[in-house]
């Protein structure tokens, strides 16, 4: 598991939970106190853990612009030691890594896919993920699309959506 320590360093959300999902950045560096979370939150955390337990990742919407969330998510996964591929149809290199125009062009099928694209682009990314056989999709805030999420779920893909951000879980080393 490339992100094994990430969950250990998960910060207590201090009550910032909406529909069982962490939705704001944490404020402390304490260990998670499981008794402070609802059963819905524990289920969501299991899904986060499964997403992060993957051996390979891709970030659709990775960017060369360091202030963009696509770049931040890509760098955070790399910093956590994850084998991660950037997807961006307009770039050839992102953070020193070959970028790919689409998920279909990757040299491997990533187990987990983080999507940081506008919803209209998310639909095509999810269609490609279904075709490729991706196991986990995390639609970052602003990338969510109900139709795409439902299609992925019907295809048997575990989908995380609804406002939670992977950056909350990816502690910086």
N, CA and C atoms as a LAMMPS dump frame, in Angstrom:
ITEM: TIMESTEP
0
ITEM: NUMBER OF ATOMS
519
ITEM: BOX BOUNDS ff ff ff
-5.0000000000000000e+02 5.0000000000000000e+02
-5.0000000000000000e+02 5.0000000000000000e+02
-5.0000000000000000e+02 5.0000000000000000e+02
ITEM: ATOMS id mol type element x y z
1 1 1 N 0.849 -1.182 0
2 1 2 C 0 0 0
3 1 3 C 0.886 1.234 0
4 2 1 N 0.796 2.061 -1.024
5 2 2 C 1.695 3.203 -1.144
6 2 3 C 1.355 4.299 -0.151
7 3 1 N 0.14 4.393 0.251
8 3 2 C -0.286 5.478 1.127
9 3 3 C -0.558 4.981 2.544
10 4 1 N 0.146 3.95 2.967
11 4 2 C -0.105 3.328 4.257
12 4 3 C -0.068 4.323 5.414
13 5 1 N 0.908 5.209 5.42
14 5 2 C 1.04 6.161 6.523
15 5 3 C 0.039 7.295 6.455
16 6 1 N -0.57 7.479 5.309
17 6 2 C -1.538 8.563 5.162
18 6 3 C -2.671 8.41 6.161
19 7 1 N -3.201 7.21 6.278
20 7 2 C -4.329 7 7.173
21 7 3 C -3.91 7.126 8.629
22 8 1 N -2.669 6.777 8.926
23 8 2 C -2.178 6.941 10.294
24 8 3 C -2.112 8.428 10.635
25 9 1 N -1.75 9.238 9.647
26 9 2 C -1.612 10.669 9.883
27 9 3 C -2.894 11.449 9.608
28 10 1 N -3.967 10.707 9.348
29 10 2 C -5.254 11.356 9.134
30 10 3 C -5.591 12.214 10.337
31 11 1 N -5.961 13.428 10.088
32 11 2 C -6.238 14.358 11.176
33 11 3 C -7.691 14.288 11.596
34 12 1 N -7.925 14.482 12.855
35 12 2 C -9.292 14.479 13.358
36 12 3 C -10.064 15.624 12.719
37 13 1 N -11.241 15.336 12.232
38 13 2 C -12.011 16.317 11.473
39 13 3 C -12.775 17.289 12.357
40 14 1 N -12.698 17.138 13.64
41 14 2 C -13.362 18.015 14.615
42 14 3 C -14.793 18.356 14.225
43 15 1 N -15.542 17.313 13.887
44 15 2 C -16.962 17.516 13.631
45 15 3 C -17.297 18.005 12.244
46 16 1 N -16.323 18.163 11.375
47 16 2 C -16.604 18.669 10.039
48 16 3 C -16.973 17.517 9.117
49 17 1 N -18.144 16.964 9.346
50 17 2 C -18.615 15.809 8.6
51 17 3 C -19.987 16.13 8.024
52 18 1 N -20.152 15.828 6.756
53 18 2 C -21.429 16.062 6.087
54 18 3 C -21.792 14.777 5.365
55 19 1 N -22.938 14.212 5.678
56 19 2 C -23.374 12.956 5.08
57 19 3 C -22.329 11.859 5.215
58 20 1 N -21.666 11.832 6.36
59 20 2 C -20.706 10.781 6.624
60 20 3 C -19.373 10.943 5.93
61 21 1 N -19.106 12.12 5.345
62 21 2 C -17.873 12.321 4.603
63 21 3 C -17.164 13.565 5.118
64 22 1 N -15.849 13.468 5.287
65 22 2 C -15.065 14.643 5.661
66 22 3 C -15.177 15.656 4.525
67 23 1 N -15.49 16.914 4.84
68 23 2 C -15.647 17.874 3.746
69 23 3 C -14.836 19.135 3.922
70 24 1 N -14.124 19.27 5.018
71 24 2 C -13.236 20.409 5.183
72 24 3 C -11.877 19.915 5.62
73 25 1 N -10.86 20.747 5.437
74 25 2 C -9.529 20.365 5.872
75 25 3 C -9.508 20.188 7.374
76 26 1 N -8.782 19.176 7.842
77 26 2 C -8.689 18.941 9.278
78 26 3 C -7.844 20.01 9.951
79 27 1 N -7.963 20.083 11.261
80 27 2 C -7.28 21.151 11.982
81 27 3 C -6.268 20.666 13.002
82 28 1 N -6.183 19.354 13.251
83 28 2 C -5.204 18.851 14.2
84 28 3 C -4.448 17.691 13.591
85 29 1 N -3.347 17.293 14.197
86 29 2 C -2.561 16.181 13.677
87 29 3 C -2.674 14.96 14.576
88 30 1 N -3.742 14.863 15.332
89 30 2 C -3.955 13.72 16.212
90 30 3 C -4.384 12.492 15.42
91 31 1 N -4.261 11.33 16.059
92 31 2 C -4.791 10.113 15.466
93 31 3 C -6.307 10.192 15.454
94 32 1 N -6.908 9.434 14.577
95 32 2 C -8.362 9.39 14.485
96 32 3 C -8.913 8.71 15.731
97 33 1 N -9.904 9.313 16.345
98 33 2 C -10.601 8.72 17.479
99 33 3 C -11.9 8.154 16.933
100 34 1 N -11.934 6.839 16.713
101 34 2 C -13.064 6.231 16.032
102 34 3 C -14.384 6.451 16.746
103 35 1 N -14.343 6.632 18.064
104 35 2 C -15.586 6.821 18.79
105 35 3 C -16.232 8.172 18.507
106 36 1 N -15.511 9.088 17.846
107 36 2 C -16.074 10.402 17.536
108 36 3 C -16.797 10.41 16.191
109 37 1 N -16.75 9.301 15.454
110 37 2 C -17.338 9.265 14.137
111 37 3 C -18.591 8.4 14.108
112 38 1 N -19.498 8.717 13.215
113 38 2 C -20.716 7.926 13.032
114 38 3 C -20.388 6.679 12.216
115 39 1 N -21.311 5.732 12.163
116 39 2 C -21.08 4.527 11.356
117 39 3 C -20.964 4.89 9.879
118 40 1 N -21.696 5.902 9.431
119 40 2 C -21.576 6.352 8.04
120 40 3 C -20.166 6.85 7.752
121 41 1 N -19.59 7.577 8.705
122 41 2 C -18.243 8.097 8.538
123 41 3 C -17.235 6.968 8.487
124 42 1 N -17.416 5.961 9.33
125 42 2 C -16.5 4.826 9.325
126 42 3 C -16.563 4.083 7.995
127 43 1 N -17.751 3.964 7.414
128 43 2 C -17.896 3.337 6.105
129 43 3 C -17.181 4.179 5.056
130 44 1 N -17.365 5.497 5.113
131 44 2 C -16.687 6.393 4.168
132 44 3 C -15.179 6.272 4.321
133 45 1 N -14.699 6.188 5.562
134 45 2 C -13.261 6.074 5.777
135 45 3 C -12.731 4.754 5.228
136 46 1 N -13.52 3.681 5.299
137 46 2 C -13.124 2.406 4.691
138 46 3 C -12.98 2.573 3.179
139 47 1 N -13.884 3.315 2.584
140 47 2 C -13.823 3.544 1.137
141 47 3 C -12.6 4.385 0.783
142 48 1 N -12.281 5.379 1.62
143 48 2 C -11.073 6.184 1.4
144 48 3 C -9.844 5.283 1.471
145 49 1 N -9.833 4.404 2.477
146 49 2 C -8.707 3.494 2.677
147 49 3 C -8.539 2.58 1.463
148 50 1 N -9.645 2.047 0.941
149 50 2 C -9.579 1.193 -0.243
150 50 3 C -9.028 1.954 -1.441
151 51 1 N -9.472 3.193 -1.609
152 51 2 C -8.976 4.012 -2.715
153 51 3 C -7.462 4.189 -2.59
154 52 1 N -7.004 4.534 -1.39
155 52 2 C -5.587 4.807 -1.175
156 52 3 C -4.729 3.543 -1.116
157 53 1 N -5.333 2.382 -0.977
158 53 2 C -4.583 1.132 -0.916
159 53 3 C -4.148 0.648 -2.301
160 54 1 N -4.567 1.326 -3.333
161 54 2 C -4.236 0.915 -4.697
162 54 3 C -2.725 0.97 -4.932
163 55 1 N -2.283 0.184 -5.911
164 55 2 C -0.871 0.196 -6.297
165 55 3 C -0.6 1.238 -7.372
166 56 1 N -1.623 1.548 -8.166
167 56 2 C -1.448 2.524 -9.245
168 56 3 C -2.596 3.528 -9.231
169 57 1 N -2.249 4.768 -9.577
170 57 2 C -3.2 5.877 -9.57
171 57 3 C -3.075 6.665 -10.867
172 58 1 N -4.138 7.359 -11.211
173 58 2 C -4.098 8.343 -12.283
174 58 3 C -4.877 9.56 -11.793
175 59 1 N -4.471 10.722 -12.292
176 59 2 C -5.166 11.968 -11.966
177 59 3 C -5.618 12.598 -13.278
178 60 1 N -6.924 12.521 -13.545
179 60 2 C -7.495 13.175 -14.716
180 60 3 C -7.695 14.642 -14.373
181 61 1 N -7.081 15.507 -15.159
182 61 2 C -7.133 16.931 -14.869
183 61 3 C -5.859 17.419 -14.2
184 62 1 N -4.814 16.579 -14.21
185 62 2 C -3.519 17.018 -13.678
186 62 3 C -3.087 18.249 -14.473
187 63 1 N -2.414 19.171 -13.806
188 63 2 C -2.086 20.446 -14.428
189 63 3 C -0.625 20.807 -14.205
190 64 1 N -0.078 21.628 -15.107
191 64 2 C 1.273 22.14 -14.906
192 64 3 C 1.265 23.339 -13.967
193 65 1 N 0.096 23.905 -13.736
194 65 2 C -0.024 25.072 -12.872
195 65 3 C -0.122 24.617 -11.412
196 66 1 N 0.89 24.968 -10.617
197 66 2 C 0.991 24.442 -9.251
198 66 3 C -0.145 24.874 -8.335
199 67 1 N -0.83 25.957 -8.652
200 67 2 C -1.932 26.402 -7.8
201 67 3 C -3.241 25.665 -8.097
202 68 1 N -3.278 24.927 -9.184
203 68 2 C -4.49 24.182 -9.563
204 68 3 C -4.581 22.889 -8.747
205 69 1 N -5.805 22.497 -8.421
206 69 2 C -6.004 21.297 -7.614
207 69 3 C -5.551 20.029 -8.331
208 70 1 N -5.645 19.99 -9.645
209 70 2 C -5.161 18.824 -10.38
210 70 3 C -3.674 18.605 -10.169
211 71 1 N -2.917 19.694 -10.06
212 71 2 C -1.489 19.593 -9.781
213 71 3 C -1.254 19.209 -8.326
214 72 1 N -2.02 19.79 -7.429
215 72 2 C -1.854 19.495 -6.003
216 72 3 C -2.152 18.033 -5.692
217 73 1 N -3.208 17.5 -6.274
218 73 2 C -3.554 16.093 -6.049
219 73 3 C -2.457 15.199 -6.62
220 74 1 N -1.993 15.506 -7.824
221 74 2 C -0.935 14.717 -8.454
222 74 3 C 0.324 14.719 -7.582
223 75 1 N 0.754 15.898 -7.152
224 75 2 C 1.963 15.997 -6.318
225 75 3 C 1.784 15.305 -4.973
226 76 1 N 0.591 15.403 -4.394
227 76 2 C 0.345 14.768 -3.097
228 76 3 C 0.445 13.245 -3.207
229 77 1 N -0.096 12.683 -4.266
230 77 2 C 0.013 11.238 -4.465
231 77 3 C 1.467 10.827 -4.694
232 78 1 N 2.197 11.614 -5.492
233 78 2 C 3.616 11.324 -5.699
234 78 3 C 4.385 11.417 -4.38
235 79 1 N 4.104 12.443 -3.592
236 79 2 C 4.785 12.63 -2.307
237 79 3 C 4.514 11.49 -1.342
238 80 1 N 3.35 10.875 -1.483
239 80 2 C 2.997 9.741 -0.623
240 80 3 C 3.621 8.441 -1.138
241 81 1 N 4.388 8.521 -2.215
242 81 2 C 5.068 7.347 -2.738
243 81 3 C 4.236 6.517 -3.693
244 82 1 N 3.172 7.079 -4.206
245 82 2 C 2.261 6.338 -5.081
246 82 3 C 2.722 6.392 -6.541
247 83 1 N 2.585 5.274 -7.251
248 83 2 C 2.812 5.244 -8.687
249 83 3 C 1.619 5.937 -9.328
250 84 1 N 1.855 7.127 -9.886
251 84 2 C 0.76 7.985 -10.332
252 84 3 C 1.015 8.519 -11.735
253 85 1 N -0.022 8.506 -12.55
254 85 2 C 0.066 8.962 -13.932
255 85 3 C -0.821 10.189 -14.126
256 86 1 N -0.26 11.272 -14.722
257 86 2 C -1.075 12.459 -14.998
258 86 3 C -1.807 12.34 -16.333
259 87 1 N -3.058 12.773 -16.316
260 87 2 C -3.853 12.787 -17.548
261 87 3 C -4.248 14.232 -17.837
262 88 1 N -3.833 14.708 -19.017
263 88 2 C -4.181 16.047 -19.464
264 88 3 C -3.983 16.082 -20.981
265 89 1 N -5.048 16.318 -21.74
266 89 2 C -4.933 16.265 -23.2
267 89 3 C -4.09 17.372 -23.812
268 90 1 N -3.75 18.399 -23.035
269 90 2 C -3.018 19.54 -23.586
270 90 3 C -1.543 19.58 -23.197
271 91 1 N -1.122 18.709 -22.286
272 91 2 C 0.262 18.747 -21.795
273 91 3 C 0.992 17.456 -22.134
274 92 1 N 2.312 17.55 -22.308
275 92 2 C 3.11 16.347 -22.563
276 92 3 C 3.898 15.919 -21.327
277 93 1 N 4.202 16.88 -20.447
278 93 2 C 4.942 16.581 -19.22
279 93 3 C 4.337 17.391 -18.08
280 94 1 N 4.134 16.723 -16.939
281 94 2 C 3.634 17.404 -15.74
282 94 3 C 4.513 16.97 -14.571
283 95 1 N 5.111 17.936 -13.917
284 95 2 C 5.985 17.669 -12.772
285 95 3 C 7.055 16.622 -13.109
286 96 1 N 7.581 16.699 -14.339
287 96 2 C 8.644 15.798 -14.756
288 96 3 C 8.176 14.412 -15.175
289 97 1 N 6.886 14.185 -15.227
290 97 2 C 6.319 12.892 -15.608
291 97 3 C 5.586 13.019 -16.938
292 98 1 N 5.727 11.996 -17.775
293 98 2 C 5.001 12.002 -19.04
294 98 3 C 3.51 12.097 -18.756
295 99 1 N 2.854 13.022 -19.438
296 99 2 C 1.405 13.157 -19.312
297 99 3 C 0.739 12.414 -20.464
298 100 1 N -0.463 11.956 -20.216
299 100 2 C -1.207 11.188 -21.203
300 100 3 C -2.483 11.941 -21.561
301 101 1 N -2.881 11.848 -22.819
302 101 2 C -4.054 12.582 -23.289
303 101 3 C -5.363 12.035 -22.725
304 102 1 N -5.389 10.727 -22.443
305 102 2 C -6.599 10.123 -21.902
306 102 3 C -6.225 8.896 -21.083
307 103 1 N -7.166 8.423 -20.328
308 103 2 C -6.981 7.229 -19.508
309 103 3 C -6.633 6.016 -20.371
310 104 1 N -7.212 5.947 -21.55
311 104 2 C -7.006 4.822 -22.459
312 104 3 C -5.552 4.736 -22.92
313 105 1 N -4.825 5.857 -22.925
314 105 2 C -3.434 5.871 -23.398
315 105 3 C -2.427 5.467 -22.325
316 106 1 N -2.853 5.301 -21.088
317 106 2 C -1.912 4.947 -20.018
318 106 3 C -1.275 3.588 -20.285
319 107 1 N -0.021 3.39 -19.838
320 107 2 C 0.637 2.099 -20.039
321 107 3 C 0.077 0.991 -19.137
322 108 1 N -0.656 1.368 -18.102
323 108 2 C -1.305 0.418 -17.186
324 108 3 C -2.713 0.912 -16.889
325 109 1 N -3.551 0.021 -16.392
326 109 2 C -4.871 0.437 -15.919
327 109 3 C -4.709 0.789 -14.447
328 110 1 N -4.927 2.041 -14.091
329 110 2 C -4.793 2.398 -12.676
330 110 3 C -5.92 1.774 -11.86
331 111 1 N -5.597 1.371 -10.651
332 111 2 C -6.641 0.845 -9.772
333 111 3 C -7.535 1.977 -9.289
334 112 1 N -6.915 3.133 -8.993
335 112 2 C -7.662 4.285 -8.476
336 112 3 C -7.471 5.483 -9.391
337 113 1 N -8.556 6.197 -9.607
338 113 2 C -8.563 7.371 -10.48
339 113 3 C -9.145 8.553 -9.735
340 114 1 N -8.362 9.613 -9.63
341 114 2 C -8.845 10.866 -9.058
342 114 3 C -9.219 11.777 -10.22
343 115 1 N -10.417 12.33 -10.164
344 115 2 C -10.896 13.187 -11.252
345 115 3 C -11 14.619 -10.759
346 116 1 N -10.293 15.507 -11.466
347 116 2 C -10.292 16.934 -11.133
348 116 3 C -10.565 17.695 -12.433
349 117 1 N -11.75 17.474 -12.985
350 117 2 C -12.125 18.069 -14.269
351 117 3 C -13.52 18.68 -14.141
352 118 1 N -13.902 19.532 -15.084
353 118 2 C -15.285 20.001 -15.086
354 118 3 C -16.235 18.821 -15.31
355 119 1 N -17.453 18.895 -14.769
356 119 2 C -18.4 17.778 -14.89
357 119 3 C -18.612 17.268 -16.316
358 120 1 N -18.64 18.152 -17.295
359 120 2 C -18.857 17.694 -18.671
360 120 3 C -17.681 16.855 -19.176
361 121 1 N -16.482 17.093 -18.653
362 121 2 C -15.312 16.276 -18.999
363 121 3 C -15.321 14.989 -18.178
364 122 1 N -15.796 15.085 -16.934
365 122 2 C -15.869 13.923 -16.05
366 122 3 C -16.636 12.783 -16.709
367 123 1 N -17.696 13.108 -17.433
368 123 2 C -18.503 12.059 -18.08
369 123 3 C -17.664 11.191 -19.011
370 124 1 N -16.819 11.827 -19.825
371 124 2 C -15.97 11.063 -20.755
372 124 3 C -14.889 10.3 -19.993
373 125 1 N -14.313 10.918 -18.968
374 125 2 C -13.284 10.255 -18.163
375 125 3 C -13.855 8.993 -17.516
376 126 1 N -15.057 9.099 -16.987
377 126 2 C -15.701 7.937 -16.354
378 126 3 C -16.026 6.868 -17.405
379 127 1 N -16.483 7.258 -18.568
380 127 2 C -16.74 6.284 -19.636
381 127 3 C -15.455 5.521 -19.971
382 128 1 N -14.335 6.236 -20.054
383 128 2 C -13.042 5.595 -20.303
384 128 3 C -12.656 4.675 -19.144
385 129 1 N -12.948 5.104 -17.91
386 129 2 C -12.615 4.302 -16.724
387 129 3 C -13.407 2.992 -16.718
388 130 1 N -14.658 3.055 -17.113
389 130 2 C -15.499 1.859 -17.193
390 130 3 C -14.914 0.898 -18.231
391 131 1 N -14.574 1.423 -19.402
392 131 2 C -13.998 0.607 -20.468
393 131 3 C -12.671 -0.018 -20.043
394 132 1 N -11.842 0.759 -19.34
395 132 2 C -10.504 0.297 -18.96
396 132 3 C -10.522 -0.701 -17.802
397 133 1 N -11.523 -0.6 -16.936
398 133 2 C -11.582 -1.504 -15.788
399 133 3 C -11.025 -0.931 -14.502
400 134 1 N -11.1 0.383 -14.345
401 134 2 C -10.675 1.04 -13.103
402 134 3 C -11.559 0.536 -11.959
403 135 1 N -10.977 0.357 -10.768
404 135 2 C -11.728 -0.169 -9.627
405 135 3 C -12.329 0.928 -8.736
406 136 1 N -11.611 2.048 -8.598
407 136 2 C -12.031 3.113 -7.683
408 136 3 C -11.935 4.465 -8.382
409 137 1 N -12.958 5.286 -8.197
410 137 2 C -12.965 6.651 -8.725
411 137 3 C -13.274 7.596 -7.584
412 138 1 N -12.502 8.69 -7.519
413 138 2 C -12.779 9.748 -6.546
414 138 3 C -12.982 11.027 -7.34
415 139 1 N -14.223 11.503 -7.379
416 139 2 C -14.548 12.762 -8.046
417 139 3 C -14.32 13.879 -7.047
418 140 1 N -13.322 14.69 -7.321
419 140 2 C -12.982 15.779 -6.41
420 140 3 C -14.067 16.863 -6.478
421 141 1 N -14.154 17.705 -5.444
422 141 2 C -15.17 18.762 -5.44
423 141 3 C -15.127 19.584 -6.732
424 142 1 N -16.281 19.749 -7.34
425 142 2 C -16.393 20.489 -8.59
426 142 3 C -16.343 19.599 -9.822
427 143 1 N -15.896 18.353 -9.65
428 143 2 C -15.815 17.418 -10.773
429 143 3 C -17.01 16.477 -10.805
430 144 1 N -17.81 16.478 -9.757
431 144 2 C -18.897 15.515 -9.628
432 144 3 C -19.929 15.659 -10.749
433 145 1 N -20.409 14.503 -11.188
434 145 2 C -21.476 14.445 -12.172
435 145 3 C -22.333 13.236 -11.815
436 146 1 N -23.594 13.458 -11.487
437 146 2 C -24.474 12.375 -11.032
438 146 3 C -24.62 11.264 -12.06
439 147 1 N -24.782 11.641 -13.312
440 147 2 C -24.95 10.64 -14.373
441 147 3 C -23.693 9.777 -14.487
442 148 1 N -22.522 10.389 -14.457
443 148 2 C -21.265 9.645 -14.556
444 148 3 C -21.063 8.755 -13.332
445 149 1 N -21.381 9.28 -12.145
446 149 2 C -21.232 8.501 -10.913
447 149 3 C -22.138 7.272 -10.944
448 150 1 N -23.369 7.455 -11.384
449 150 2 C -24.315 6.335 -11.453
450 150 3 C -23.852 5.293 -12.465
451 151 1 N -23.36 5.745 -13.618
452 151 2 C -22.862 4.809 -14.637
453 151 3 C -21.689 3.997 -14.085
454 152 1 N -20.801 4.652 -13.365
455 152 2 C -19.652 3.956 -12.782
456 152 3 C -20.102 2.935 -11.74
457 153 1 N -21.033 3.326 -10.89
458 153 2 C -21.541 2.402 -9.868
459 153 3 C -22.22 1.185 -10.511
460 154 1 N -23 1.419 -11.558
461 154 2 C -23.656 0.313 -12.257
462 154 3 C -22.637 -0.632 -12.891
463 155 1 N -21.462 -0.097 -13.223
464 155 2 C -20.393 -0.913 -13.802
465 155 3 C -19.561 -1.609 -12.718
466 156 1 N -19.918 -1.376 -11.446
467 156 2 C -19.215 -2.04 -10.347
468 156 3 C -18.008 -1.291 -9.816
469 157 1 N -17.87 -0.043 -10.187
470 157 2 C -16.75 0.771 -9.714
471 157 3 C -17.149 1.444 -8.408
472 158 1 N -16.233 1.437 -7.444
473 158 2 C -16.453 2.152 -6.191
474 158 3 C -16.248 3.639 -6.468
475 159 1 N -17.25 4.457 -6.185
476 159 2 C -17.19 5.891 -6.477
477 159 3 C -17.283 6.687 -5.185
478 160 1 N -16.341 7.608 -5.021
479 160 2 C -16.395 8.567 -3.924
480 160 3 C -16.721 9.912 -4.559
481 161 1 N -17.823 10.512 -4.126
482 161 2 C -18.215 11.835 -4.607
483 161 3 C -18.96 12.529 -3.476
484 162 1 N -19.501 13.642 -3.724
485 162 2 C -20.281 14.313 -2.694
486 162 3 C -19.516 15.348 -1.89
487 163 1 N -18.389 15.808 -2.397
488 163 2 C -17.729 16.936 -1.755
489 163 3 C -16.48 16.65 -0.966
490 164 1 N -16.12 15.394 -0.748
491 164 2 C -14.884 15.116 -0.006
492 164 3 C -13.693 15.237 -0.958
493 165 1 N -12.554 15.636 -0.401
494 165 2 C -11.356 15.882 -1.203
495 165 3 C -10.225 14.978 -0.734
496 166 1 N -9.557 14.341 -1.674
497 166 2 C -8.456 13.439 -1.35
498 166 3 C -7.31 14.187 -0.655
499 167 1 N -7.169 15.47 -0.89
500 167 2 C -6.098 16.227 -0.245
501 167 3 C -6.228 16.257 1.267
502 168 1 N -7.456 16.096 1.763
503 168 2 C -7.669 16.043 3.209
504 168 3 C -6.931 14.845 3.793
505 169 1 N -6.887 13.754 3.05
506 169 2 C -6.281 12.528 3.55
507 169 3 C -4.801 12.403 3.252
508 170 1 N -4.327 13.097 2.254
509 170 2 C -2.927 12.959 1.856
510 170 3 C -2.058 13.923 2.649
511 171 1 N -1.591 13.453 3.775
512 171 2 C -0.732 14.267 4.632
513 171 3 C 0.611 14.472 3.958
514 172 1 N 1.136 15.662 4.082
515 172 2 C 2.451 15.954 3.504
516 172 3 C 3.544 15.361 4.387
517 173 1 N 4.525 14.765 3.747
518 173 2 C 5.642 14.18 4.494
519 173 3 C 6.568 15.274 4.99
